[in-house]
């Protein structure tokens, strides 16, 4: 059948507070035109992030009741560790309270001032953790990523020719690791091909450089490979995931994405000596190595979620439901990154609001207007998030000016998405009247979280 249905039934519901347009105008002004500063209860459809916002299953909630809260060596730890090892294949598993904690530990150990960390595209916390340690977060997206309208299937790929040049110029002394983010969040949620993963691995290992994967959305990426890359159509998604990690030396993971969990993450490596150094920092900042800042019940919930995310019926639904929204926007002539990614819809704010220059933040302006129109909360990925040089403080235009609408897993139905489409269409109709935004107050790192804005 052609109709896409949710491969689950709804067992518990949470009411949505419906507000008027006039109320929303007051709310966003009170929040200094920053959706992060809104109270969640004042948001109708919350697409700020898919991180920690998923609906857990009955099985995961049941597992939480089995959680062993022993400080050291709890049963929950062993269930968590064994599940991670069975999917990701790494020998050393280090739990953390979320993905950015894993990044903080990894880069804190490996990155020194003046070093370079190449990535297809760093996301916000990854970049911030590299820069906090004095390194340069170098983005090397593939050339195809520049054409937002093309149907190229793997726009998340790294430019491997550019990577080879960087490695040849700087070598192991200046490059402590090479990283791939799957899927490529800052690049529009686009997947990375297995061929690209293999080639990046080859370049890294021939130069003696460790290769790491930011694995937040590993299952979605693996399922894109199954759907789009020749030779993988008949291969189970879990086997594609295992092949993916077989080329890497380690990974960071936010379990708040492709594990359905509300909190949690982990850091993996095959290097026992490196893991020893990382666990020393873990004990100092997160907790004992068998809980890493998490309750036992959270470890059990993650173990269940990592298995559930690899259900191919769910993954078909996940990718197709996002595609449903993107295709409707394309048909309406509204600028959006295509083809559809897995976890989010990315409106091209630069083309949506071409009269607003980059440093008047079209993505932020669009986020404000979409909240006013429909109570929908998204996040800017553009010159607010990535336009400040952390070393000089200079403002610079980002490569892309996007508004990301991240779709929480198993939370919203098709009618919610139809509502989102209608609201976007209404903003599109009045787009020429929308004004730019200026920053009133902002911190040096990760300023988009807490910055205060005003309309121009």
N, C-alpha and C positions, 0 to 999 in steps of 0.2 A: 504493500500500500504506500501511497505517496504522503499521507498525513504523518507529520512528526508528532509523537506524543512523549510526554515525560515518562521515562521508564521507572517510575516510582509513584506511590500514593502518598498523599499528604495526611499525616497523623496528628499534627499539632499545628495551630495557627497563632499568629501574632497580629494584633490589630494595627492598622495604619491610620495615623492621624491625618485627616484631610484639611488642608489650609486653603485660604483664599489668596488670590494674586496680591491683594493689598497687604495681607499679613506677611507674605513671602518677601515683598519689597522691603518691609520694615526689618524682617529677620536677617536678610542678607546684608543690609546696611549696618545693623547692630553687630554682625559678625565681621565687619570691616572688609566686606566683599571677598572673603576667603571661605570657601565651602568647608574647609577643615574645622573652622571655628563655629560652625552651626551645631546646635544640639540635635542629636540623631532623631529625637522624637518629632522634630519639625521638618523632617525630610520624608517625602512621599515614596519615591523610588530611589534607593541609595545605591548608586553605582560608583561611589568613590573608589572602592577597591574590592577585589575578590580575595583579599588576604584576611583570613580569620573570620570571614563573614558567611561561610558556607553552612548549610543545614546538615547536621550529622544524622546518621541512620539509627534505627532502633538497635541494631547490632553494636554500633559504636557507643551508644548510651549504656547499653548493657555491659559492655566491656569496662566502662568507667566505674561501674559498681564493683567490678572485680579488682580494681586498682589496689596494688600493694604499696602502702605509703612508708615502708621501711626506708630508713635513710640511705643505707648502702646495700647493694646486691638484691634489690627487690625483685620479685617474680615479674613485675611489670617491665623492669629493665631488660630482662632476658627475652621476653616476648617481643619487645621493641627492637632490640639488637638483632635478633634472629630474622625478623621480618625485613629490616633494612639490608642486612647482608644477603638475604635470598634474592632481593630485587636488584640492589646496586652493586653487590659483589666485592665491596671493599673490606679489607681485613679490620681496619680500625674505625670504630663508630663512636662519635662523641656527641652526646645530646646537648642541645642548647635551648634557651627559652623561645628563640625564633631565629629566622635566617640572618638578620643583621648581626646577631651575636656571633654566629659562625663566621661571618665575614670579618668581624672585628678581631676575632682570635686569629684567623688565617693570615690576614694582612698585617696584624700586629707582630706576628712571628716572622713573616717572609719579606715584608716591604720596608725598605729604608729610604731616607730622603734621596731624591734624584733618580730613583728607579722608575721603570715603566711597566705598566700592566696592560697588555693588549686584550681587547675583548671585541666581540662583534658590536655590541653596544652596551655599555654599563647602565644599570638602572641607578636610581637615586642613592640608595644606601650603599650600594657597591662602590659607586664613584666616591661617595663621601668618605668611606672607610679607607680607600686607597689614598685619597688626598690628605686625610687626617694624619696619615703616617708619612707624609712628605713625598708620596709618589705621584706619578702622572697616570691618570686613567685614560688610555688611548683607545678611541673607538675606530674600528676598521670595518664598517658595514660594506656589504657587497655593492657593486655598481647598480644592480637591478633594484635595490631598495630606494633609489632616488625617484623612480617612476611609480608614484603612488597608485596609479590607475591600471598598471599592467597586471596580467594574470600569471606572472612568474610564480611558480609554486613555492619557492624557498627564498623569500626576500630577507629572511633572518640570517642568512649565511654570512660568514666572515669573508672579507677580501683576502684570500690566501696569498695572492701575489704581493699585496701590500705588506702582509705579515712577514713573508720571507725577506723583504727589504728591511723591515724593522729589526728582525732577528739578525740579519747579516751585519747591520750597522752597529747594534748594541750588544748582542750576545748574552750569554748566561750571567755575566757580571751585572748587567743593568736590568735584565728581565727576570724577576724571581719566579714568575709563573705566567702562563697564558690561559685565558678563560673564555669560555663560550656560555652565553646565556640562552637557555632553551625553555620556552620559546623566547624570541627577542622582544622583550616587553617595550623598551623605549623605541624600538623600530616598528611599532604597530602590532605587536603580538604575533609576528610572523615566524614560521617554523624554520628550523635548520635541518638540512638534509644529512643523511648518513654519510654520503660522499664527502661533504664538507667537514663533518666531524672527524672522519678518517684522515683527511688531508691536514687539518689543523694539528691532529695528534702526531702525524708523521713529521711535520715541520718542527714541532716542539721537541719531540724525542730525538730527532737527529741533531738538535742543538743542545741536548741535555737539559732542557727546560721542563719543569713539571707542567702538566696540562690538567686544568680543573674545569668542571662544569657547574654552572649555576643551575640547579636542577628543579627550581620551583615548580615548573610546569612540564616536567619530563614526560608524563603520560600523554598529555595533549600533543607534545612534539612527536612522540613515538607513533601516535595514531595518525598524525599528518603524514609521516613517512610511509605508513601502511597504505594510506589513501593515494599518495601522490608520487612516490618514488618507485621507479621500475624495480621489480624483483622482490618487493616486500608485501604485495597484496595478500598472499596466502600465509604470511608469517604472523603468529600471534603477537599482539601488541606487547605483552610482557617480554617476549623474546627479543623484540626490537629494542625495548628499554635496556635489557641486559647487554645487548650488543653495544648500544650507545656508551654505556659506562665501562665496557671492557677496553675502550680506547683511552680512558682517562686515568690519571693518577690519584684523583680525589674529587670531591664535590662539596658544595654548600647547598643546603636545602632549607627552605621555609616550608614547614609542614602545614602552614596556614593556607597554602594554595592547593597543590595536588595531593593533599592527604585529608582534605575536608576538616581539618582540626581548627579549633578556635585559637590555639596557641601551640608553639613548639617548632623545633627545627633540629638540624644536626649538621655536623662536619665529618667528612669521611676522608681517609687516606689509606694508602698501602705502606706508608713509611712509618715504621714503629718508633723510630727516634724522634721524628717530627711530631707524631701523636703524643709522645711523652711531654714535649715542650708545650704543646697545645693544651694538654690536660692540666699542666701546672697553672696556666692562665685561667682555664675553666674553673678550677677550684677557687681561685682568687676572686673571680668575677661572677660566676654562674652558680656553682655548686659542686657537689661530689660527682665524680665521673660517671656514676650509674644513675644520676637523675638530672644533672645539668640544668638546674633552674626550673624543672618541671615536676608537677605532682605525678605520682604513679598512675593515677587515672588518666592523665594526659598522655603518658607514654602508651598506655593500652589503646586509647582512642586513635592515636596516630598509627599504630600497628594495624588496626582494622581499616582505617582510611586508605593506607597505602595499598591494601589489597583491593578495596572497592573501586579505587580510581581506575584500575586496569580492566574493569568490566567494559567490554567493547560495545555493548548496547548503550551503556551510559555515555561513552566517548562519542559514539555516533550522534546521539542526541545533543551532546554538548557542542560539538562542532557545527552541526546542522542548525541548531537554534540560533547561534551567533551569526551564521551565514544568512539566516532568514532576515535578520535586522539589516545587515550590510546590503543585501540584494535589494531590499525595499528602498534604502537610501540611494543606491546607485540608480535605480529606476526613476527616482524622483529628481535626479540631477544634483543631489546634495553631495558635496565633496567629502569623501571618506576613503580611508586606506582599504584597498582591495588587492587580492582576494581576502576574504574574512579570515581573521585569526581565530584563536580558540577561546580566549578568556575575556575579550573586550572588543568593543567597537571604538574606532579611532576617527573622530571627525577631524578633517583637515581645516583647522581654524584659520590658517593663513589664506586659504582660498575661500573659505566661508565668509571671512571678513577682510577682504583685500585692501580696504581703505584704512585699516588699522596697522601701523607699522609694528615690527617685531618687538621693539622695546616699549611699546604701549600695550603689549601682552594680549594679543587676540584670543589666545586659548583661555586666559583668565576671564576676559570679557565675555566670551561665549559661555563659560561655566556659570557666571553670574546670571546671564539671561536665561539659560535653560532652567536654573532653579526658580527664577521668577515666573517663568512660563508654566512649568509643570511640577515644581517641587522636586526636581531631579538633581541629584548631586553627582558630579563627575570631578575629574582632576585634570588640571593643565599639565601637559608634558611639552614644554617648550622653553621659552626664554626666561620664565620665572624659575622653573625647576633646574635648568641647565645653563642659564645665561650669565652666571657670575663666576669670574675667575677667582678661585679661592686663595690664590697666592698674591694677585695684584689688586683684587677688588674691582677690576674693570668689568663693565657690562658689555655683553656681546650677544648677538643674535644666535639662537639655536638653529641647528640644521633643519628641524621640523617644528612647526607650531601646531600642536595637537590638543584636542580635548578627548581624554580617554574615559569611556563609559565601561567600567569593569563589571562583569556580571557575576554575582555570587552564585556558587554552585547549589542547585536544588532549592532555590529560594523563590524566584519569580517565575510566573507562567507566561504563556504567549500573550495573554490579554494585557499583562503589565508591559510587555515589549511593544505591543501595538500602541499603548498609551505613550510610551517614550517616543515612538516614531511620530505620532501626532504632534507632540510638543516640539520636537526638532523641526518639523515642517512649519509650525507657526512662527518659530524664531527665524527660520529661513526666509519667510515672507517679509519680515520686518528688519532684515539684516542690515540694510543701509542706514538705519537710524541708530545703530548700536555704537556707543563710544568706547574709546580705549580706557585703560586702567593705568594708574601709577602706583608705585610702591611708597608707602608712608613710613614703614618700619619693618626691618627684617634682620635676622641673624646671619652670620657668615656661612654656616653649613646648613644644608637642608632647609633653606629659608621658606620653601613653599608650604611647609607644615604650619608655620606660625606667623607668617608675614601679614601685615595689615596693609590694605589697599584703599584707594579712593578713585572715584571716576574722574576722568579728565574733564 
